Amino acid sequence: MSTDPAMNTVRGCYEALARRDLGAFVALLADDCVMYEAGGSDIIHSGVYRGLSEITGVFQRLSQLSDGSGHFELQDLFSDGAGAVVSVHRNLARRPDGRTLDTREALLFQVQDGKVTSVRNFYDDMSEVGRFWSN
């Protein structure tokens, strides 16, 4: 495990989500954390989420829409040594109507005092994500 505390915080986020432990995940977020979700109107969860309640709500909504099938396979973590961490993961899910998602995503985390203060995502294929999450 890395000695970089910010990388360890981000790794903890992935571990909590892998266990489907939303409480443990949220415990690693600052109370005023901001999450920026990329995409246009075809990606139903694109936008800005401020605070733990909004962030928890979007995770719960996406879990419902994908019947809890969504998960991330962490591939890489990179740090600047000053609180910024980039993660790259494989994003996998399926919808009840048979649509599947299998794409790579990068996240830029800002970590301060062991808590994530902001996170911004980047997709490798925005059109695939749009097809999966469109209504």
C-alpha positions as CSV (number, residue, x, y, z in Angstrom):
1,M,0.0,0.0,0.0
2,S,1.2,3.5,-0.8
3,T,2.6,5.8,1.9
4,D,0.7,8.7,0.3
5,P,-2.2,9.4,2.6
6,A,-4.4,10.9,-0.2
7,M,-3.9,7.7,-2.3
8,N,-4.9,5.6,0.7
9,T,-8.1,7.6,1.1
10,V,-9.0,7.1,-2.5
11,R,-8.2,3.4,-2.3
12,G,-10.4,3.3,0.8
13,C,-13.3,4.8,-1.3
14,Y,-12.9,2.0,-3.9
15,E,-12.8,-0.7,-1.2
16,A,-15.9,0.6,0.5
17,L,-17.8,0.7,-2.8
18,A,-16.6,-2.8,-3.7
19,R,-18.1,-4.0,-0.4
20,R,-21.3,-2.0,-1.2
21,D,-20.8,-0.1,2.0
22,L,-22.1,3.3,1.2
23,G,-21.7,4.5,4.8
24,A,-18.0,3.7,4.8
25,F,-17.6,5.4,1.4
26,V,-19.4,8.6,2.6
27,A,-17.3,8.6,5.8
28,L,-14.3,9.3,3.6
29,L,-15.9,12.4,2.1
30,A,-15.8,15.9,3.6
31,D,-19.2,17.2,4.7
32,D,-19.0,19.8,1.9
33,C,-17.6,17.5,-0.8
34,V,-18.5,18.4,-4.4
35,M,-18.9,15.8,-7.1
36,Y,-18.8,16.8,-10.7
37,E,-20.4,14.3,-13.1
38,A,-19.6,14.7,-16.8
39,G,-22.1,14.5,-19.6
40,G,-25.0,16.1,-21.2
41,S,-28.7,15.6,-21.0
42,D,-28.5,12.0,-22.1
43,I,-26.5,11.0,-19.0
44,I,-29.2,11.3,-16.4
45,H,-26.8,11.8,-13.5
46,S,-24.6,14.5,-15.1
47,G,-24.3,17.6,-13.0
48,V,-22.9,18.9,-9.8
49,Y,-23.7,17.3,-6.4
50,R,-22.8,19.2,-3.3
51,G,-22.7,17.7,0.2
52,L,-23.1,14.2,1.5
53,S,-26.9,14.0,1.0
54,E,-26.8,14.8,-2.7
55,I,-23.8,12.5,-3.3
56,T,-25.4,9.6,-1.4
57,G,-28.7,10.2,-3.3
58,V,-27.0,10.0,-6.8
59,F,-25.3,6.7,-5.8
60,Q,-28.5,5.3,-4.5
61,R,-30.4,6.3,-7.7
62,L,-27.8,4.8,-10.0
63,S,-27.8,1.6,-8.0
64,Q,-31.6,1.4,-8.3
65,L,-31.5,2.0,-12.1
66,S,-28.8,-0.7,-12.6
67,D,-30.4,-3.2,-10.1
68,G,-27.2,-2.9,-8.0
69,S,-25.1,-4.3,-10.7
70,G,-22.7,-1.4,-11.0
71,H,-19.1,-1.8,-9.9
72,F,-15.6,-0.4,-10.5
73,E,-12.5,-2.3,-11.2
74,L,-9.6,-0.1,-10.0
75,Q,-6.7,-0.2,-12.5
76,D,-4.4,2.7,-11.6
77,L,-3.9,5.4,-9.0
78,F,-1.6,8.5,-9.5
79,S,-0.8,11.2,-7.0
80,D,0.9,14.6,-7.1
81,G,2.0,14.2,-3.5
82,A,0.0,17.2,-2.4
83,G,-3.6,15.9,-2.2
84,A,-4.6,15.4,-5.8
85,V,-5.2,11.8,-6.9
86,V,-6.2,10.5,-10.3
87,S,-7.8,7.0,-10.5
88,V,-8.5,5.0,-13.6
89,H,-11.0,2.2,-13.4
90,R,-13.3,0.0,-15.5
91,N,-16.9,0.9,-15.0
92,L,-19.3,-2.0,-15.4
93,A,-23.1,-2.3,-15.0
94,R,-26.2,-3.6,-16.6
95,R,-29.8,-2.2,-16.9
96,P,-32.9,-4.3,-16.4
97,D,-33.7,-3.8,-20.2
98,G,-30.4,-5.6,-21.1
99,R,-28.2,-2.6,-21.8
100,T,-24.7,-3.1,-20.5
101,L,-21.9,-0.7,-19.6
102,D,-18.2,-1.6,-19.9
103,T,-16.1,1.6,-20.2
104,R,-13.0,3.1,-18.7
105,E,-13.4,6.2,-16.4
106,A,-10.9,8.5,-14.7
107,L,-11.6,10.4,-11.6
108,L,-9.7,13.4,-10.2
109,F,-9.9,13.6,-6.4
110,Q,-8.9,16.4,-4.1
111,V,-8.1,15.1,-0.6
112,Q,-7.4,17.1,2.4
113,D,-6.9,15.8,6.0
114,G,-7.9,12.3,5.0
115,K,-11.2,13.4,3.4
116,V,-12.2,13.8,-0.3
117,T,-13.2,17.4,-0.8
118,S,-14.0,17.1,-4.5
119,V,-14.1,14.5,-7.3
120,R,-14.5,15.0,-11.0
121,N,-15.0,12.2,-13.6
122,F,-13.9,11.7,-17.2
123,Y,-15.2,9.0,-19.5
124,D,-13.3,7.4,-22.3
125,D,-16.5,7.0,-24.4
126,M,-19.1,9.5,-23.5
127,S,-21.5,8.1,-26.2
128,E,-21.5,4.6,-24.7
129,V,-22.2,6.1,-21.2
130,G,-25.0,8.2,-22.7
131,R,-26.6,5.1,-24.4
132,F,-26.5,3.2,-21.2
133,W,-27.9,5.9,-18.9
134,S,-30.4,7.5,-21.3
135,N,-34.1,7.1,-20.4
